Amino acid sequence: MERIGGEQVHPPTSIRKVALASFIGSTVEWYDFFVYGTAAALVFGQLFFPSANPLASTLAAFATFGVGFLFRPLGGAFFGHFGDKVGRKSMLVITLLVMGTATVLIGCLPTYDSIGILAPILLVLLRAIQGFSVGGEWAGGSLMVVEHAPPGQRGFYGAWPQVGPSAGTLLSAGVFAIFSALPEEQFLAWGWRMPFLLSAVVVLVGLFIRLRIAESPVFEQVKETHTEARTPIIDVFRANARNIFLIMGMRLAINTTYYGATVFALSYATEQLGIARSTMLTAILVTAALGFITKPIYGALSDRIGRRPIYAAGSIIGALVAFPFYLALESKSVILIFLAYLVAINIAHNLNDAVESSFFSELFGSRVRYSGAAMGHQLGGALTGFTPLIAAALAAAGGWTYVAAYAVIACLISAVCVFLAQETFQRDIAAVDPLERKILAEPRVQ
């Protein structure tokens, strides 16, 4: 191992192994999280929130989807605290186990017809546990790669944990596509459970990979110099609250675009427009698969021109594509629907998503990075976690134009936050932020 410009440089095989481990772990976590969103759009309203009014059932199911986002900041605070004090790796193992257990248990839940009101209560509880777990997953997985990566390649390698959500979407939509081909009665009786139960397999694979990687060298340096934060969450808000709030704003474009297209639109197109479920699931599958190509390309480009131009482009394109996206759905043309998904997800969303890991991590110093990145990311997620519910309510009140306008506003807010943020792609990842250094120098209370 050698140092270049103050940063530790690892052999290519080392960073490739870490990137693979983060990608696989992220895939497992997000498969579990997204399989819930697909089920909320297709079956949860009918099975757990039965009502004479189908819209009421759909709104209730989307509300439980949003519950997971409310608990993500709590997970970010909890795992961020211990990630900055104990280490990144151990937190990633714990989050994977917690998420996998909650997902498998959802697949075992009896429905409303069997146990009444207790069924949706248990569903909400398990969804909250999912949110708590994924609140610590993103930052830990991102930091492991970004802090291992050689200088000038953090954007490229940092894009691989972001490919995990694409892979998770691909797996969840693919598994649901297989089981949704069953006769309706069988799908509602047991077919919907299989994607949740199969989570046990992918969790075991993820654990095997994660247990074999080394701790972040940047965190090891913090440990060696005994400069761990005493109270990471408090310290990061004292030193860097501005960046936390800017990340919250930047997150609006990503979640509004993504969950609008993959959760709300799936329900809206199949239930309101009569578009075949297979058509919508295939569109999601194709765009998820293309994420394997687009995200690493965008990440590598950010190493050359910076994180801000890439992220700003994604937010602005997201605003521009919002109305055309819903016009394509209204047309019921398969070709136009696929093109709309291509622009909305593989261009707008993926431009944002590809640089999240590197951009957000680089905004914080080494001793509070886990807490800062996790809190900004998850608080932003909490603001937009109810996107499917809000979109469904807006569509019921005024049609798809209200939904598109909501997406435009969210994306433009993100664009403004990008322009207010600092460029980070040339920053020394092992450095301690000057404001954090001042807090570090304060006398300890005996």
C-alpha positions as semicolon CSV with decimal commas, in nm:
position;residue;x (nm);y (nm);z (nm)
1;M;0,000;0,000;0,000
2;E;0,125;0,352;-0,082
3;R;0,006;0,708;-0,046
4;I;-0,057;0,950;-0,330
5;G;-0,166;1,303;-0,244
6;G;-0,243;1,206;0,112
7;E;-0,472;0,919;0,010
8;Q;-0,412;0,548;0,047
9;V;-0,395;0,361;-0,281
10;H;-0,483;-0,007;-0,288
11;P;-0,403;-0,265;-0,555
12;P;-0,674;-0,288;-0,824
13;T;-0,772;-0,639;-0,711
14;S;-0,842;-0,503;-0,362
15;I;-1,081;-0,230;-0,472
16;R;-1,251;-0,461;-0,721
17;K;-1,322;-0,707;-0,441
18;V;-1,462;-0,433;-0,219
19;A;-1,672;-0,293;-0,504
20;L;-1,812;-0,640;-0,575
21;A;-1,893;-0,696;-0,209
22;S;-2,067;-0,359;-0,179
23;F;-2,259;-0,418;-0,500
24;I;-2,383;-0,761;-0,389
25;G;-2,470;-0,643;-0,040
26;S;-2,652;-0,340;-0,179
27;T;-2,838;-0,564;-0,423
28;V;-2,962;-0,783;-0,139
29;E;-3,072;-0,489;0,076
30;W;-3,252;-0,313;-0,206
31;Y;-3,410;-0,630;-0,342
32;D;-3,574;-0,665;-0,002
33;F;-3,679;-0,300;0,003
34;F;-3,810;-0,288;-0,354
35;V;-3,993;-0,619;-0,343
36;Y;-4,218;-0,452;-0,087
37;G;-4,287;-0,161;-0,323
38;T;-4,386;-0,397;-0,604
39;A;-4,615;-0,591;-0,371
40;A;-4,767;-0,265;-0,244
41;A;-4,853;-0,168;-0,599
42;L;-4,993;-0,508;-0,699
43;V;-5,139;-0,702;-0,404
44;F;-5,109;-0,547;-0,056
45;G;-5,412;-0,323;-0,094
46;Q;-5,633;-0,620;-0,170
47;L;-5,484;-0,862;0,084
48;F;-5,408;-0,642;0,385
49;F;-5,637;-0,339;0,338
50;P;-5,954;-0,476;0,178
51;S;-6,217;-0,211;0,106
52;A;-6,521;-0,155;-0,111
53;N;-6,323;0,134;-0,260
54;P;-6,013;0,008;-0,451
55;L;-5,855;0,354;-0,435
56;A;-5,872;0,351;-0,055
57;S;-5,698;0,013;-0,048
58;T;-5,425;0,136;-0,283
59;L;-5,368;0,451;-0,078
60;A;-5,339;0,245;0,241
61;A;-5,084;0,012;0,080
62;F;-4,878;0,307;-0,046
63;A;-4,891;0,460;0,303
64;T;-4,721;0,150;0,447
65;F;-4,459;0,179;0,172
66;G;-4,382;0,529;0,302
67;V;-4,353;0,407;0,662
68;G;-4,020;0,248;0,575
69;F;-3,882;0,588;0,480
70;L;-3,987;0,743;0,809
71;F;-3,771;0,492;0,995
72;R;-3,471;0,528;0,766
73;P;-3,337;0,842;0,944
74;L;-3,352;0,654;1,275
75;G;-3,149;0,374;1,118
76;G;-2,912;0,630;0,971
77;A;-2,855;0,789;1,312
78;F;-2,812;0,455;1,490
79;F;-2,583;0,284;1,241
80;G;-2,406;0,611;1,158
81;H;-2,313;0,654;1,525
82;F;-2,164;0,306;1,554
83;G;-2,022;0,315;1,202
84;D;-1,813;0,618;1,297
85;K;-1,712;0,473;1,636
86;V;-1,686;0,097;1,578
87;G;-1,643;0,054;1,205
88;R;-1,817;0,034;0,868
89;K;-1,794;-0,341;0,812
90;S;-1,971;-0,463;1,127
91;M;-2,267;-0,231;1,065
92;L;-2,307;-0,367;0,713
93;V;-2,332;-0,725;0,842
94;I;-2,595;-0,626;1,100
95;T;-2,809;-0,430;0,854
96;L;-2,810;-0,721;0,611
97;L;-2,929;-0,967;0,877
98;V;-3,200;-0,735;1,008
99;M;-3,333;-0,657;0,659
100;G;-3,335;-1,021;0,550
101;T;-3,521;-1,136;0,860
102;A;-3,791;-0,870;0,824
103;T;-3,843;-0,950;0,456
104;V;-3,879;-1,325;0,507
105;L;-4,127;-1,263;0,788
106;I;-4,342;-1,047;0,558
107;G;-4,366;-1,347;0,327
108;C;-4,499;-1,552;0,620
109;L;-4,765;-1,303;0,733
110;P;-5,130;-1,411;0,740
111;T;-5,358;-1,170;0,553
112;Y;-5,652;-0,961;0,671
113;D;-5,898;-1,241;0,594
114;S;-5,712;-1,466;0,840
115;I;-5,636;-1,245;1,142
116;G;-5,812;-0,916;1,074
117;I;-5,661;-0,585;1,181
118;L;-5,352;-0,756;1,325
119;A;-5,235;-0,835;0,970
120;P;-5,178;-0,474;0,856
121;I;-5,033;-0,388;1,199
122;L;-4,768;-0,660;1,164
123;L;-4,705;-0,555;0,805
124;V;-4,638;-0,195;0,911
125;L;-4,409;-0,313;1,193
126;L;-4,197;-0,524;0,958
127;R;-4,188;-0,242;0,704
128;A;-4,057;-0,012;0,978
129;I;-3,780;-0,264;1,053
130;Q;-3,693;-0,275;0,683
131;G;-3,664;0,104;0,679
132;F;-3,452;0,111;0,993
133;S;-3,211;-0,139;0,841
134;V;-3,173;0,023;0,501
135;G;-3,117;0,356;0,678
136;G;-2,773;0,231;0,779
137;E;-2,700;0,021;0,471
138;W;-2,655;0,289;0,208
139;A;-2,390;0,497;0,385
140;G;-2,191;0,197;0,503
141;G;-2,181;0,031;0,164
142;S;-2,092;0,357;-0,008
143;L;-1,815;0,446;0,236
144;M;-1,653;0,104;0,209
145;V;-1,603;0,155;-0,164
146;V;-1,528;0,528;-0,171
147;E;-1,276;0,504;0,114
148;H;-1,100;0,207;-0,050
149;A;-1,095;0,359;-0,400
150;P;-0,776;0,508;-0,550
151;P;-0,764;0,884;-0,619
152;G;-0,934;0,986;-0,941
153;Q;-1,157;0,676;-0,950
154;R;-1,392;0,727;-0,657
155;G;-1,677;0,823;-0,889
156;F;-1,641;0,507;-1,096
157;Y;-1,608;0,267;-0,805
158;G;-1,862;0,460;-0,600
159;A;-2,117;0,396;-0,874
160;W;-2,115;0,022;-0,807
161;P;-2,305;0,032;-0,477
162;Q;-2,556;0,242;-0,671
163;V;-2,588;-0,036;-0,927
164;G;-2,715;-0,247;-0,636
165;P;-3,057;-0,076;-0,639
166;S;-3,081;-0,144;-1,014
167;A;-2,995;-0,508;-0,954
168;G;-3,238;-0,521;-0,663
169;T;-3,512;-0,375;-0,882
170;L;-3,425;-0,621;-1,158
171;L;-3,447;-0,916;-0,921
172;S;-3,766;-0,802;-0,746
173;A;-3,950;-0,713;-1,067
174;G;-3,822;-1,031;-1,234
175;V;-3,934;-1,259;-0,954
176;F;-4,272;-1,087;-0,937
177;A;-4,306;-1,114;-1,314
178;I;-4,254;-1,492;-1,288
179;F;-4,505;-1,547;-1,009
180;S;-4,759;-1,295;-1,138
181;A;-4,791;-1,520;-1,444
182;L;-4,973;-1,767;-1,219
183;P;-5,352;-1,776;-1,228
184;E;-5,485;-1,481;-1,026
185;E;-5,622;-1,704;-0,749
186;Q;-5,288;-1,881;-0,697
187;F;-5,091;-1,557;-0,716
188;L;-5,303;-1,400;-0,442
189;A;-5,303;-1,719;-0,233
190;W;-4,929;-1,793;-0,226
191;G;-4,746;-1,663;-0,533
192;W;-4,691;-1,314;-0,392
193;R;-4,512;-1,463;-0,089
194;M;-4,233;-1,627;-0,287
195;P;-4,031;-1,312;-0,367
196;F;-4,017;-1,240;0,008
197;L;-3,925;-1,593;0,110
198;L;-3,653;-1,613;-0,157
199;S;-3,482;-1,324;0,021
200;A;-3,329;-1,581;0,258
201;V;-3,115;-1,714;-0,027
202;V;-2,981;-1,377;-0,141
203;V;-2,910;-1,271;0,218
204;L;-2,688;-1,576;0,273
205;V;-2,493;-1,489;-0,042
206;G;-2,455;-1,128;0,071
207;L;-2,332;-1,230;0,416
208;F;-2,073;-1,464;0,271
209;I;-1,932;-1,182;0,056
210;R;-1,941;-0,909;0,320
211;L;-1,768;-1,113;0,587
212;R;-1,467;-1,157;0,357
213;I;-1,378;-0,791;0,301
214;A;-1,147;-0,572;0,509
215;E;-1,247;-0,267;0,710
216;S;-1,218;0,074;0,541
217;P;-0,854;0,196;0,546
218;V;-0,972;0,551;0,616
219;F;-1,158;0,437;0,928
220;E;-0,856;0,227;1,033
221;Q;-0,651;0,547;1,018
222;V;-0,906;0,723;1,239
223;K;-0,882;0,436;1,489
224;E;-0,503;0,437;1,484
225;T;-0,488;0,810;1,557
226;H;-0,760;0,784;1,825
227;T;-0,960;1,063;1,662
228;E;-1,299;0,888;1,660
229;A;-1,590;1,126;1,711
230;R;-1,723;1,128;2,064
231;T;-2,079;1,201;1,954
232;P;-2,083;1,162;1,573
233;I;-2,441;1,277;1,511
234;I;-2,403;1,589;1,728
235;D;-2,057;1,663;1,588
236;V;-2,163;1,639;1,225
237;F;-2,460;1,871;1,274
238;R;-2,237;2,121;1,456
239;A;-1,971;2,113;1,186
240;N;-2,160;2,041;0,867
241;A;-2,536;2,087;0,900
242;R;-2,545;2,282;0,573
243;N;-2,431;1,983;0,370
244;I;-2,682;1,756;0,542
245;F;-2,967;1,985;0,441
246;L;-2,833;2,022;0,086
247;I;-2,822;1,644;0,050
248;M;-3,181;1,627;0,172
249;G;-3,279;1,864;-0,107
250;M;-3,074;1,681;-0,368
251;R;-3,251;1,357;-0,277
252;L;-3,589;1,494;-0,390
253;A;-3,520;1,439;-0,760
254;I;-3,394;1,084;-0,720
255;N;-3,680;0,947;-0,514
256;T;-3,961;1,139;-0,682
257;T;-3,851;1,026;-1,026
258;Y;-3,775;0,669;-0,928
259;Y;-4,066;0,581;-0,701
260;G;-4,305;0,773;-0,921
261;A;-4,204;0,556;-1,217
262;T;-4,156;0,219;-1,049
263;V;-4,424;0,214;-0,777
264;F;-4,697;0,471;-0,847
265;A;-4,688;0,435;-1,226
266;L;-4,703;0,057;-1,197
267;S;-5,030;0,082;-1,005
268;Y;-5,169;0,374;-1,207
269;A;-5,098;0,216;-1,546
270;T;-5,237;-0,128;-1,461
271;E;-5,540;-0,021;-1,256
272;Q;-5,644;0,310;-1,413
273;L;-5,523;0,281;-1,772
274;G;-5,565;-0,093;-1,822
275;I;-5,207;-0,146;-1,940
276;A;-5,091;-0,506;-1,901
277;R;-4,900;-0,580;-1,582
278;S;-4,640;-0,767;-1,787
279;T;-4,575;-0,457;-2,002
280;M;-4,505;-0,237;-1,702
281;L;-4,291;-0,495;-1,523
282;T;-4,090;-0,551;-1,842
283;A;-4,028;-0,177;-1,879
284;I;-3,897;-0,167;-1,521
285;L;-3,685;-0,477;-1,584
286;V;-3,523;-0,332;-1,897
287;T;-3,437;0,001;-1,737
288;A;-3,302;-0,172;-1,426
289;A;-3,076;-0,390;-1,644
290;L;-2,946;-0,086;-1,832
291;G;-2,839;0,063;-1,498
292;F;-2,546;-0,182;-1,502
293;I;-2,412;0,012;-1,800
294;T;-2,520;0,371;-1,744
295;K;-2,427;0,418;-1,378
296;P;-2,057;0,318;-1,403
297;I;-2,027;0,537;-1,714
298;Y;-2,176;0,837;-1,536
299;G;-1,961;0,768;-1,229
300;A;-1,643;0,755;-1,438
301;L;-1,744;1,077;-1,615
302;S;-1,781;1,249;-1,277
303;D;-1,414;1,166;-1,207
304;R;-1,323;1,381;-1,508
305;I;-1,566;1,676;-1,494
306;G;-1,691;1,669;-1,133
307;R;-1,992;1,546;-0,937
308;R;-2,200;1,864;-0,961
309;P;-2,244;1,876;-1,342
310;I;-2,356;1,512;-1,350
311;Y;-2,600;1,550;-1,062
312;A;-2,739;1,881;-1,190
313;A;-2,797;1,733;-1,536
314;G;-2,996;1,445;-1,388
315;S;-3,218;1,679;-1,184
316;I;-3,288;1,914;-1,475
317;I;-3,364;1,628;-1,716
318;G;-3,593;1,479;-1,452
319;A;-3,794;1,803;-1,452
320;L;-3,807;1,811;-1,831
321;V;-3,922;1,450;-1,870
322;A;-4,199;1,452;-1,607
323;F;-4,488;1,558;-1,833
324;P;-4,373;1,352;-2,136
325;F;-4,346;1,045;-1,911
326;Y;-4,712;1,053;-1,812
327;L;-4,819;1,146;-2,165
328;A;-4,647;0,826;-2,279
329;L;-4,843;0,623;-2,022
330;E;-5,167;0,786;-2,132
331;S;-5,090;0,695;-2,494
332;K;-5,075;0,324;-2,395
333;S;-4,811;0,281;-2,666
334;V;-4,560;0,016;-2,564
335;I;-4,282;0,187;-2,760
336;L;-4,348;0,528;-2,603
337;I;-4,372;0,377;-2,255
338;F;-4,034;0,208;-2,296
339;L;-3,877;0,530;-2,428
340;A;-4,024;0,726;-2,137
341;Y;-3,876;0,482;-1,887
342;L;-3,542;0,497;-2,065
343;V;-3,519;0,876;-2,031
344;A;-3,671;0,901;-1,682
345;I;-3,471;0,620;-1,522
346;N;-3,159;0,549;-1,728
347;I;-3,079;0,913;-1,798
348;A;-3,240;1,144;-1,540
349;H;-3,246;0,918;-1,235
350;N;-2,923;0,732;-1,306
351;L;-2,724;1,054;-1,356
352;N;-2,821;1,145;-1,001
353;D;-2,791;0,799;-0,856
354;A;-2,451;0,717;-1,005
355;V;-2,268;0,989;-0,812
356;E;-2,459;0,975;-0,483
357;S;-2,203;0,756;-0,308
358;S;-1,899;0,960;-0,405
359;F;-2,058;1,306;-0,395
360;F;-2,238;1,274;-0,061
361;S;-1,950;1,091;0,111
362;E;-1,694;1,349;-0,002
363;L;-1,896;1,632;0,153
364;F;-1,788;1,516;0,503
365;G;-1,462;1,460;0,687
366;S;-1,342;1,112;0,775
367;R;-1,443;1,101;1,142
368;V;-1,817;1,177;1,096
369;R;-1,864;1,069;0,736
370;Y;-2,091;0,771;0,808
371;S;-2,325;0,983;1,023
372;G;-2,329;1,282;0,788
373;A;-2,387;1,088;0,468
374;A;-2,645;0,861;0,632
375;M;-2,846;1,143;0,789
376;G;-2,855;1,361;0,478
377;H;-2,947;1,067;0,258
378;Q;-3,213;0,922;0,486
379;L;-3,374;1,250;0,590
380;G;-3,408;1,326;0,220
381;G;-3,559;0,981;0,174
382;A;-3,810;1,049;0,450
383;L;-3,926;1,362;0,266
384;T;-4,001;1,162;-0,049
385;G;-4,088;0,817;0,082
386;F;-4,457;0,891;0,046
387;T;-4,418;0,977;-0,322
388;P;-4,648;0,691;-0,438
389;L;-4,912;0,792;-0,183
390;I;-4,888;1,163;-0,271
391;A;-4,893;1,082;-0,643
392;A;-5,200;0,859;-0,606
393;A;-5,382;1,129;-0,408
394;L;-5,286;1,398;-0,663
395;A;-5,399;1,177;-0,952
396;A;-5,733;1,119;-0,780
397;A;-5,775;1,492;-0,720
398;G;-5,665;1,637;-1,052
399;G;-5,526;1,371;-1,283
400;W;-5,175;1,290;-1,398
401;T;-5,085;1,656;-1,466
402;Y;-5,078;1,720;-1,091
403;V;-4,840;1,427;-1,047
404;A;-4,610;1,554;-1,321
405;A;-4,607;1,906;-1,173
406;Y;-4,514;1,761;-0,834
407;A;-4,219;1,581;-0,995
408;V;-4,104;1,897;-1,175
409;I;-4,100;2,099;-0,851
410;A;-3,905;1,827;-0,665
411;C;-3,643;1,802;-0,942
412;L;-3,594;2,179;-0,964
413;I;-3,543;2,204;-0,587
414;S;-3,272;1,937;-0,621
415;A;-3,106;2,131;-0,903
416;V;-3,087;2,443;-0,686
417;C;-2,931;2,243;-0,399
418;V;-2,667;2,103;-0,636
419;F;-2,562;2,453;-0,738
420;L;-2,534;2,553;-0,370
421;A;-2,314;2,254;-0,285
422;Q;-1,934;2,245;-0,316
423;E;-1,753;2,041;-0,579
424;T;-1,579;1,746;-0,414
425;F;-1,423;1,517;-0,674
426;Q;-1,066;1,633;-0,603
427;R;-1,097;1,626;-0,225
428;D;-0,861;1,422;-0,003
429;I;-1,094;1,150;0,127
430;A;-0,880;1,084;0,436
431;A;-0,878;1,447;0,551
432;V;-1,055;1,578;0,859
433;D;-1,286;1,871;0,785
434;P;-1,150;2,198;0,937
435;L;-1,469;2,254;1,138
436;E;-1,456;1,894;1,258
437;R;-1,091;1,948;1,357
438;K;-1,197;2,243;1,572
439;I;-1,454;2,027;1,751
440;L;-1,196;1,750;1,788
441;A;-0,960;1,996;1,963
442;E;-1,218;2,092;2,222
443;P;-1,135;1,961;2,573
444;R;-1,310;1,641;2,673
445;V;-1,550;1,660;2,964
446;Q;-1,418;1,442;3,246
